[in-house]
Amino acid sequence: MLTLVEFCSSNMLKGTGEVYRTLEEDPEIDVLDYGCLGHCGLCSKAFFVLVEGKIVSATTPEKLLEKIYRRIDKLKVEQEAWFEDLS
């Protein structure tokens, strides 16, 4: 299952463009960019994305990329636990 990571185009112009390009190369991640994600206050102050609809933000693009992968890893663990519960 692909993990959805959504980018704000305005925030990409501020420095998350490289993060977008890095994630775009990952075959397990689906990246999308929108003109606006509706988090303008956050967008003006930090680098951010939505990972499966949840905000992930950081003070630098490099830290953002790290936090995105940590969030994805956490989601995978949660999904595995959920599927185990179904067994």
C-alpha positions as CSV (number, residue, x, y, z in Angstrom):
1,M,0.0,0.0,0.0
2,L,1.4,3.4,-1.0
3,T,1.8,6.1,1.6
4,L,0.3,9.5,0.6
5,V,2.4,12.6,1.2
6,E,0.8,15.9,0.2
7,F,2.7,19.1,-0.4
8,C,1.7,22.7,-0.6
9,S,3.1,24.4,-3.7
10,S,3.8,27.6,-1.8
11,N,5.7,25.7,0.9
12,M,7.6,23.9,-1.9
13,L,8.8,27.3,-3.2
14,K,10.2,28.0,0.3
15,G,12.4,24.9,0.3
16,T,10.5,21.6,0.4
17,G,10.9,21.0,-3.4
18,E,14.0,18.8,-2.8
19,V,12.1,16.8,-0.3
20,Y,9.3,16.3,-2.9
21,R,11.8,15.1,-5.5
22,T,13.4,12.7,-3.0
23,L,10.1,11.2,-2.0
24,E,8.9,11.0,-5.6
25,E,11.7,8.5,-6.3
26,D,10.5,6.2,-3.6
27,P,8.2,3.6,-5.1
28,E,6.3,3.1,-1.9
29,I,5.3,6.8,-1.6
30,D,2.6,8.6,-3.6
31,V,3.4,12.4,-3.6
32,L,1.0,15.1,-4.6
33,D,1.2,18.8,-4.6
34,Y,-1.6,21.3,-4.3
35,G,-1.7,25.0,-4.7
36,C,-2.7,25.3,-1.0
37,L,-3.4,22.8,1.8
38,G,-5.2,25.3,3.9
39,H,-2.5,25.6,6.6
40,C,-1.3,29.1,5.7
41,G,-0.2,30.0,9.3
42,L,2.0,26.9,9.5
43,C,3.2,27.3,5.9
44,S,4.5,30.8,6.6
45,K,6.5,29.6,9.6
46,A,7.8,26.1,8.9
47,F,8.4,23.4,6.3
48,F,5.4,21.0,6.3
49,V,3.6,18.2,4.5
50,L,0.6,16.0,5.2
51,V,1.4,12.3,5.6
52,E,-1.8,10.3,5.3
53,G,-3.7,13.5,6.2
54,K,-1.6,14.3,9.4
55,I,0.7,17.3,9.6
56,V,4.4,16.7,9.7
57,S,6.5,19.9,10.1
58,A,10.1,20.8,10.8
59,T,12.5,23.8,10.8
60,T,14.6,22.6,7.9
61,P,13.9,20.5,4.8
62,E,16.4,17.9,5.9
63,K,14.6,17.5,9.3
64,L,11.3,17.4,7.5
65,L,12.5,14.4,5.3
66,E,13.6,12.6,8.5
67,K,10.3,13.2,10.2
68,I,8.3,12.1,7.2
69,Y,10.2,8.8,7.1
70,R,9.7,8.3,10.8
71,R,6.0,9.0,10.4
72,I,5.8,6.5,7.6
73,D,7.6,3.8,9.6
74,K,5.2,4.4,12.5
75,L,2.2,4.0,10.2
76,K,3.6,0.7,8.9
77,V,4.0,-0.6,12.4
78,E,0.4,0.4,13.2
79,Q,-0.9,-1.2,10.0
80,E,0.9,-4.4,10.8
81,A,-0.5,-4.5,14.3
82,W,-4.0,-3.9,12.9
83,F,-3.7,-6.7,10.4
84,E,-2.3,-9.1,13.1
85,D,-5.4,-8.3,15.2
86,L,-7.6,-9.4,12.4
87,S,-5.9,-12.8,12.2
